[in-house]
Amino acid sequence: MNVKQTASDLYAERREDIARLTDWLDLELDKHQARAEAEPKDWGYAEDLGNVRAKLVQTVAFLAGQEPETIENLLSDCR
């Protein structure tokens, strides 16, 4: 039987994938942090996180329908 996937089905599948990816990201951040702590003078680890952060800002801005600068400002307000 060939069942066509609906938009709702695809949305749910992709939402689940994103949840798994965010969990995976958290695990990878823990590993990255351990490596960074082992080499506290290596600025490369901070640069790595700068790249990840920039991509996350872009992603959040896209989903929120905002400009990346708005997200940057909100992050600054949280500090």
MOPAC internal coordinates of N, CA, C and O (Angstrom, degrees):
PM7 1SCF
backbone

  N    0.0000 0     0.00 0     0.00 0    0    0    0
  C    1.4503 1     0.00 0     0.00 0    1    0    0
  C    1.5253 1   108.73 1     0.00 0    2    1    0
  O    1.2310 1   120.05 1   -48.10 1    3    2    1
  N    1.3138 1   117.51 1   131.90 1    3    2    1
  C    1.4559 1   123.10 1  -179.71 1    5    3    2
  C    1.5274 1   108.94 1  -102.79 1    6    5    3
  O    1.2310 1   120.97 1   -73.42 1    7    6    5
  N    1.3158 1   115.76 1   106.58 1    7    6    5
  C    1.4570 1   120.57 1   180.00 1    9    7    6
  C    1.5266 1   108.37 1  -100.41 1   10    9    7
  O    1.2310 1   121.02 1   -53.95 1   11   10    9
  N    1.3140 1   115.65 1   126.05 1   11   10    9
  C    1.4571 1   119.61 1   179.13 1   13   11   10
  C    1.5224 1   109.62 1   -77.77 1   14   13   11
  O    1.2310 1   121.72 1   -41.35 1   15   14   13
  N    1.3114 1   114.32 1   138.65 1   15   14   13
  C    1.4584 1   120.10 1   177.58 1   17   15   14
  C    1.5271 1   108.98 1   -78.30 1   18   17   15
  O    1.2310 1   121.04 1   -43.52 1   19   18   17
  N    1.3118 1   115.62 1   136.48 1   19   18   17
  C    1.4673 1   119.76 1   177.81 1   21   19   18
  C    1.5266 1   109.40 1   -92.41 1   22   21   19
  O    1.2310 1   121.42 1   -14.30 1   23   22   21
  N    1.3100 1   114.89 1   165.70 1   23   22   21
  C    1.4674 1   120.12 1   176.13 1   25   23   22
  C    1.5200 1   109.88 1   -58.97 1   26   25   23
  O    1.2310 1   120.34 1   140.63 1   27   26   25
  N    1.3048 1   116.96 1   -39.37 1   27   26   25
  C    1.4580 1   122.06 1   179.22 1   29   27   26
  C    1.5320 1   111.53 1   -63.75 1   30   29   27
  O    1.2310 1   121.03 1   138.24 1   31   30   29
  N    1.3270 1   115.64 1   -41.76 1   31   30   29
  C    1.4666 1   120.41 1   177.68 1   33   31   30
  C    1.5306 1   110.50 1   -62.38 1   34   33   31
  O    1.2310 1   120.80 1   133.90 1   35   34   33
  N    1.3317 1   116.07 1   -46.10 1   35   34   33
  C    1.4548 1   120.52 1  -178.99 1   37   35   34
  C    1.5266 1   110.79 1   -65.01 1   38   37   35
  O    1.2310 1   120.46 1   140.24 1   39   38   37
  N    1.3294 1   116.72 1   -39.76 1   39   38   37
  C    1.4626 1   121.04 1   176.96 1   41   39   38
  C    1.5292 1   109.71 1   -58.70 1   42   41   39
  O    1.2310 1   120.47 1   130.64 1   43   42   41
  N    1.3278 1   116.71 1   -49.36 1   43   42   41
  C    1.4655 1   121.05 1  -178.72 1   45   43   42
  C    1.5208 1   111.17 1   -61.34 1   46   45   43
  O    1.2310 1   120.43 1   138.72 1   47   46   45
  N    1.3223 1   116.79 1   -41.28 1   47   46   45
  C    1.4654 1   121.16 1   178.88 1   49   47   46
  C    1.5283 1   110.73 1   -62.47 1   50   49   47
  O    1.2310 1   120.73 1   134.39 1   51   50   49
  N    1.3144 1   116.21 1   -45.61 1   51   50   49
  C    1.4668 1   119.94 1  -178.83 1   53   51   50
  C    1.5244 1   111.37 1   -69.80 1   54   53   51
  O    1.2310 1   120.30 1   144.89 1   55   54   53
  N    1.3254 1   117.03 1   -35.11 1   55   54   53
  C    1.4702 1   120.69 1   177.08 1   57   55   54
  C    1.5252 1   109.94 1   -63.75 1   58   57   55
  O    1.2310 1   120.17 1   138.41 1   59   58   57
  N    1.3191 1   117.28 1   -41.59 1   59   58   57
  C    1.4646 1   121.47 1   176.39 1   61   59   58
  C    1.5242 1   110.85 1   -63.65 1   62   61   59
  O    1.2310 1   120.24 1   137.74 1   63   62   61
  N    1.3208 1   117.15 1   -42.26 1   63   62   61
  C    1.4683 1   120.76 1   177.16 1   65   63   62
  C    1.5262 1   110.86 1   -59.81 1   66   65   63
  O    1.2310 1   120.65 1   136.88 1   67   66   65
  N    1.3274 1   116.36 1   -43.12 1   67   66   65
  C    1.4680 1   120.05 1  -179.98 1   69   67   66
  C    1.5244 1   110.36 1   -64.56 1   70   69   67
  O    1.2310 1   119.97 1   139.91 1   71   70   69
  N    1.3189 1   117.66 1   -40.09 1   71   70   69
  C    1.4728 1   120.41 1   176.75 1   73   71   70
  C    1.5246 1   110.67 1   -61.53 1   74   73   71
  O    1.2310 1   120.20 1   137.57 1   75   74   73
  N    1.3159 1   117.22 1   -42.43 1   75   74   73
  C    1.4680 1   120.63 1   177.65 1   77   75   74
  C    1.5248 1   110.87 1   -64.62 1   78   77   75
  O    1.2310 1   120.87 1   138.29 1   79   78   77
  N    1.3358 1   115.94 1   -41.71 1   79   78   77
  C    1.4608 1   119.73 1   179.65 1   81   79   78
  C    1.5259 1   111.89 1   -64.45 1   82   81   79
  O    1.2310 1   119.82 1   142.22 1   83   82   81
  N    1.3201 1   117.96 1   -37.78 1   83   82   81
  C    1.4657 1   119.23 1   178.63 1   85   83   82
  C    1.5232 1   110.74 1   -68.57 1   86   85   83
  O    1.2310 1   120.29 1   143.47 1   87   86   85
  N    1.3294 1   117.04 1   -36.53 1   87   86   85
  C    1.4731 1   119.72 1   174.34 1   89   87   86
  C    1.5278 1   110.31 1   -63.52 1   90   89   87
  O    1.2310 1   120.69 1   136.34 1   91   90   89
  N    1.3077 1   116.29 1   -43.66 1   91   90   89
  C    1.4628 1   122.45 1   179.55 1   93   91   90
  C    1.5246 1   109.76 1   -62.97 1   94   93   91
  O    1.2310 1   120.80 1   137.17 1   95   94   93
  N    1.3287 1   116.08 1   -42.83 1   95   94   93
  C    1.4619 1   120.68 1   177.67 1   97   95   94
  C    1.5207 1   110.46 1   -57.29 1   98   97   95
  O    1.2310 1   120.23 1   136.35 1   99   98   97
  N    1.3059 1   117.17 1   -43.65 1   99   98   97
  C    1.4632 1   121.03 1   179.04 1  101   99   98
  C    1.5272 1   111.25 1   -60.16 1  102  101   99
  O    1.2310 1   120.36 1   137.60 1  103  102  101
  N    1.3231 1   116.92 1   -42.40 1  103  102  101
  C    1.4680 1   120.72 1   177.64 1  105  103  102
  C    1.5240 1   111.29 1   -63.82 1  106  105  103
  O    1.2310 1   120.60 1   136.91 1  107  106  105
  N    1.3221 1   116.46 1   -43.09 1  107  106  105
  C    1.4621 1   120.22 1   179.77 1  109  107  106
  C    1.5267 1   111.34 1   -67.03 1  110  109  107
  O    1.2310 1   120.43 1   144.97 1  111  110  109
  N    1.3327 1   116.79 1   -35.03 1  111  110  109
  C    1.4707 1   119.75 1   176.44 1  113  111  110
  C    1.5236 1   110.97 1   -63.83 1  114  113  111
  O    1.2310 1   120.31 1   141.43 1  115  114  113
  N    1.3275 1   117.02 1   -38.57 1  115  114  113
  C    1.4691 1   120.32 1   176.82 1  117  115  114
  C    1.5289 1   110.83 1   -61.81 1  118  117  115
  O    1.2310 1   120.32 1   135.94 1  119  118  117
  N    1.3186 1   116.99 1   -44.06 1  119  118  117
  C    1.4722 1   120.89 1   178.64 1  121  119  118
  C    1.5280 1   110.61 1   -64.70 1  122  121  119
  O    1.2310 1   121.05 1   137.09 1  123  122  121
  N    1.3219 1   115.59 1   -42.91 1  123  122  121
  C    1.4639 1   121.24 1   179.89 1  125  123  122
  C    1.5272 1   110.07 1   -62.31 1  126  125  123
  O    1.2310 1   120.59 1   138.09 1  127  126  125
  N    1.3178 1   116.49 1   -41.91 1  127  126  125
  C    1.4573 1   121.09 1   179.44 1  129  127  126
  C    1.5292 1   110.86 1   -61.72 1  130  129  127
  O    1.2310 1   120.36 1   139.11 1  131  130  129
  N    1.3145 1   116.92 1   -40.89 1  131  130  129
  C    1.4689 1   120.21 1   178.89 1  133  131  130
  C    1.5331 1   110.33 1   -62.14 1  134  133  131
  O    1.2310 1   120.63 1   138.48 1  135  134  133
  N    1.3217 1   116.40 1   -41.52 1  135  134  133
  C    1.4730 1   119.34 1   177.94 1  137  135  134
  C    1.5254 1   110.87 1   -66.63 1  138  137  135
  O    1.2310 1   120.53 1   140.03 1  139  138  137
  N    1.3271 1   116.58 1   -39.97 1  139  138  137
  C    1.4663 1   120.80 1   179.69 1  141  139  138
  C    1.5299 1   110.72 1   -65.39 1  142  141  139
  O    1.2310 1   120.36 1   140.19 1  143  142  141
  N    1.3153 1   116.93 1   -39.81 1  143  142  141
  C    1.4665 1   120.40 1   178.98 1  145  143  142
  C    1.5214 1   111.83 1   -66.52 1  146  145  143
  O    1.2310 1   120.55 1   151.35 1  147  146  145
  N    1.3261 1   116.55 1   -28.65 1  147  146  145
  C    1.4678 1   120.49 1   177.87 1  149  147  146
  C    1.5294 1   111.44 1   -73.83 1  150  149  147
  O    1.2310 1   120.47 1   159.20 1  151  150  149
  N    1.3293 1   116.71 1   -20.80 1  151  150  149
  C    1.4683 1   121.86 1   179.67 1  153  151  150
  C    1.5333 1   109.33 1  -132.81 1  154  153  151
  O    1.2310 1   120.15 1  -111.51 1  155  154  153
  N    1.3323 1   117.32 1    68.49 1  155  154  153
  C    1.4632 1   120.62 1  -171.61 1  157  155  154
  C    1.5285 1   115.61 1   -63.93 1  158  157  155
  O    1.2310 1   119.50 1   164.52 1  159  158  157
  N    1.3206 1   118.56 1   -15.48 1  159  158  157
  C    1.4682 1   120.86 1   179.81 1  161  159  158
  C    1.5278 1   112.71 1   -94.67 1  162  161  159
  O    1.2310 1   120.20 1   177.63 1  163  162  161
  N    1.3100 1   117.21 1    -2.37 1  163  162  161
  C    1.4636 1   122.35 1  -178.48 1  165  163  162
  C    1.5305 1   109.55 1   -86.39 1  166  165  163
  O    1.2310 1   121.27 1   -70.97 1  167  166  165
  N    1.3347 1   115.17 1   109.03 1  167  166  165
  C    1.4520 1   121.29 1  -178.86 1  169  167  166
  C    1.5268 1   112.41 1   -72.70 1  170  169  167
  O    1.2310 1   119.62 1   167.38 1  171  170  169
  N    1.3005 1   118.33 1   -12.62 1  171  170  169
  C    1.4547 1   121.78 1  -179.39 1  173  171  170
  C    1.5156 1   113.14 1   -59.48 1  174  173  171
  O    1.2310 1   120.58 1   144.89 1  175  174  173
  N    1.3172 1   116.51 1   -35.11 1  175  174  173
  C    1.4646 1   119.86 1  -179.77 1  177  175  174
  C    1.5306 1   111.39 1   -66.69 1  178  177  175
  O    1.2310 1   120.78 1   139.97 1  179  178  177
  N    1.3323 1   116.12 1   -40.03 1  179  178  177
  C    1.4648 1   119.58 1   176.49 1  181  179  178
  C    1.5298 1   110.09 1   -65.30 1  182  181  179
  O    1.2310 1   120.58 1   142.33 1  183  182  181
  N    1.3290 1   116.49 1   -37.67 1  183  182  181
  C    1.4672 1   120.62 1   177.40 1  185  183  182
  C    1.5280 1   110.65 1   -64.52 1  186  185  183
  O    1.2310 1   120.38 1   139.18 1  187  186  185
  N    1.3210 1   116.89 1   -40.82 1  187  186  185
  C    1.4673 1   120.42 1   175.81 1  189  187  186
  C    1.5272 1   110.33 1   -53.96 1  190  189  187
  O    1.2310 1   121.13 1   131.86 1  191  190  189
  N    1.3260 1   115.44 1   -48.14 1  191  190  189
  C    1.4603 1   119.09 1  -178.38 1  193  191  190
  C    1.5211 1   111.49 1   -68.78 1  194  193  191
  O    1.2310 1   120.18 1   150.24 1  195  194  193
  N    1.3173 1   117.26 1   -29.76 1  195  194  193
  C    1.4552 1   119.90 1   174.83 1  197  195  194
  C    1.5238 1   111.29 1   -61.95 1  198  197  195
  O    1.2310 1   120.68 1   139.19 1  199  198  197
  N    1.3187 1   116.30 1   -40.81 1  199  198  197
  C    1.4691 1   120.77 1   177.60 1  201  199  198
  C    1.5205 1   111.41 1   -65.86 1  202  201  199
  O    1.2310 1   120.54 1   135.78 1  203  202  201
  N    1.3203 1   116.56 1   -44.22 1  203  202  201
  C    1.4690 1   120.44 1   179.10 1  205  203  202
  C    1.5271 1   109.87 1   -63.86 1  206  205  203
  O    1.2310 1   121.28 1   135.86 1  207  206  205
  N    1.3321 1   115.16 1   -44.14 1  207  206  205
  C    1.4690 1   120.37 1  -179.70 1  209  207  206
  C    1.5274 1   110.67 1   -58.75 1  210  209  207
  O    1.2310 1   120.12 1   134.34 1  211  210  209
  N    1.3143 1   117.37 1   -45.66 1  211  210  209
  C    1.4652 1   121.34 1  -178.90 1  213  211  210
  C    1.5283 1   110.74 1   -59.57 1  214  213  211
  O    1.2310 1   120.58 1   138.46 1  215  214  213
  N    1.3200 1   116.49 1   -41.54 1  215  214  213
  C    1.4627 1   119.73 1   179.49 1  217  215  214
  C    1.5252 1   111.58 1   -68.27 1  218  217  215
  O    1.2310 1   120.61 1   143.57 1  219  218  217
  N    1.3261 1   116.44 1   -36.43 1  219  218  217
  C    1.4640 1   119.67 1   177.76 1  221  219  218
  C    1.5261 1   111.23 1   -68.96 1  222  221  219
  O    1.2310 1   120.43 1   141.27 1  223  222  221
  N    1.3249 1   116.78 1   -38.73 1  223  222  221
  C    1.4667 1   119.78 1   176.07 1  225  223  222
  C    1.5222 1   109.61 1   -60.02 1  226  225  223
  O    1.2310 1   120.31 1   134.88 1  227  226  225
  N    1.3240 1   117.01 1   -45.12 1  227  226  225
  C    1.4657 1   121.02 1   178.04 1  229  227  226
  C    1.5366 1   111.20 1   -59.91 1  230  229  227
  O    1.2310 1   120.98 1   137.15 1  231  230  229
  N    1.3191 1   115.72 1   -42.85 1  231  230  229
  C    1.4658 1   120.53 1  -178.77 1  233  231  230
  C    1.5213 1   111.20 1   -65.07 1  234  233  231
  O    1.2310 1   120.58 1   133.12 1  235  234  233
  N    1.3291 1   116.50 1   -46.88 1  235  234  233
  C    1.4661 1   120.08 1   179.96 1  237  235  234
  C    1.5266 1   110.13 1   -64.65 1  238  237  235
  O    1.2310 1   120.26 1   137.92 1  239  238  237
  N    1.3093 1   117.11 1   -42.08 1  239  238  237
  C    1.4619 1   120.25 1   178.76 1  241  239  238
  C    1.5262 1   110.48 1   -60.39 1  242  241  239
  O    1.2310 1   120.31 1   136.89 1  243  242  241
  N    1.3207 1   117.02 1   -43.11 1  243  242  241
  C    1.4672 1   121.49 1   178.65 1  245  243  242
  C    1.5240 1   111.09 1   -59.42 1  246  245  243
  O    1.2310 1   120.80 1   129.41 1  247  246  245
  N    1.3400 1   116.07 1   -50.59 1  247  246  245
  C    1.4642 1   119.88 1  -177.73 1  249  247  246
  C    1.5208 1   112.32 1   -66.53 1  250  249  247
  O    1.2310 1   120.49 1   146.39 1  251  250  249
  N    1.3315 1   116.67 1   -33.61 1  251  250  249
  C    1.4627 1   121.05 1  -178.08 1  253  251  250
  C    1.5233 1   112.61 1   -83.92 1  254  253  251
  O    1.2310 1   120.54 1   170.68 1  255  254  253
  N    1.3356 1   116.57 1    -9.32 1  255  254  253
  C    1.4509 1   119.54 1  -177.17 1  257  255  254
  C    1.5251 1   111.64 1    67.69 1  258  257  255
  O    1.2310 1   121.02 1  -146.00 1  259  258  257
  N    1.3340 1   115.65 1    34.00 1  259  258  257
  C    1.4594 1   122.32 1  -177.79 1  261  259  258
  C    1.5191 1   109.64 1  -119.90 1  262  261  259
  O    1.2310 1   121.01 1   -11.87 1  263  262  261
  N    1.3035 1   115.68 1   168.13 1  263  262  261
  C    1.4504 1   121.09 1   173.06 1  265  263  262
  C    1.5351 1   108.22 1   -82.53 1  266  265  263
  O    1.2310 1   120.20 1   -31.79 1  267  266  265
  N    1.3248 1   117.22 1   148.21 1  267  266  265
  C    1.4671 1   119.52 1   178.23 1  269  267  266
  C    1.5363 1   112.60 1   -55.06 1  270  269  267
  O    1.2310 1   120.30 1   146.52 1  271  270  269
  N    1.3296 1   117.03 1   -33.48 1  271  270  269
  C    1.4636 1   120.40 1   179.63 1  273  271  270
  C    1.5235 1   111.44 1   -62.11 1  274  273  271
  O    1.2310 1   120.38 1   145.63 1  275  274  273
  N    1.3206 1   116.89 1   -34.37 1  275  274  273
  C    1.4642 1   120.79 1   177.02 1  277  275  274
  C    1.5187 1   110.34 1   -63.54 1  278  277  275
  O    1.2310 1   120.79 1   136.34 1  279  278  277
  N    1.3082 1   116.09 1   -43.66 1  279  278  277
  C    1.4641 1   120.48 1   179.03 1  281  279  278
  C    1.5300 1   109.38 1   -65.30 1  282  281  279
  O    1.2310 1   120.35 1   137.77 1  283  282  281
  N    1.3288 1   116.93 1   -42.23 1  283  282  281
  C    1.4714 1   121.08 1   177.51 1  285  283  282
  C    1.5311 1   110.30 1   -58.47 1  286  285  283
  O    1.2310 1   120.44 1   136.30 1  287  286  285
  N    1.3306 1   116.76 1   -43.70 1  287  286  285
  C    1.4540 1   120.57 1   179.82 1  289  287  286
  C    1.5293 1   111.57 1   -64.09 1  290  289  287
  O    1.2310 1   120.72 1   139.14 1  291  290  289
  N    1.3183 1   116.23 1   -40.86 1  291  290  289
  C    1.4613 1   119.63 1   177.94 1  293  291  290
  C    1.5332 1   110.98 1   -64.20 1  294  293  291
  O    1.2310 1   120.65 1   140.62 1  295  294  293
  N    1.3186 1   116.35 1   -39.38 1  295  294  293
  C    1.4662 1   118.99 1   176.48 1  297  295  294
  C    1.5213 1   111.01 1   -62.61 1  298  297  295
  O    1.2310 1   120.90 1   137.21 1  299  298  297
  N    1.3267 1   115.89 1   -42.79 1  299  298  297
  C    1.4742 1   120.21 1   179.52 1  301  299  298
  C    1.5144 1   110.53 1   -61.69 1  302  301  299
  O    1.2310 1   120.32 1   140.37 1  303  302  301
  N    1.3325 1   117.00 1   -39.63 1  303  302  301
  C    1.4582 1   121.16 1   179.42 1  305  303  302
  C    1.5299 1   112.28 1   -64.04 1  306  305  303
  O    1.2310 1   120.49 1   155.60 1  307  306  305
  N    1.3327 1   116.67 1   -24.40 1  307  306  305
  C    1.4740 1   121.22 1  -178.66 1  309  307  306
  C    1.5313 1   112.55 1   -81.81 1  310  309  307
  O    1.2310 1   120.55 1   168.61 1  311  310  309
  N    1.3170 1   116.56 1   -11.39 1  311  310  309
  C    1.4716 1   119.88 1  -177.11 1  313  311  310
  C    1.4947 1   111.64 1   -84.82 1  314  313  311
  O    1.2310 1   120.10 1   180.00 1  315  314  313

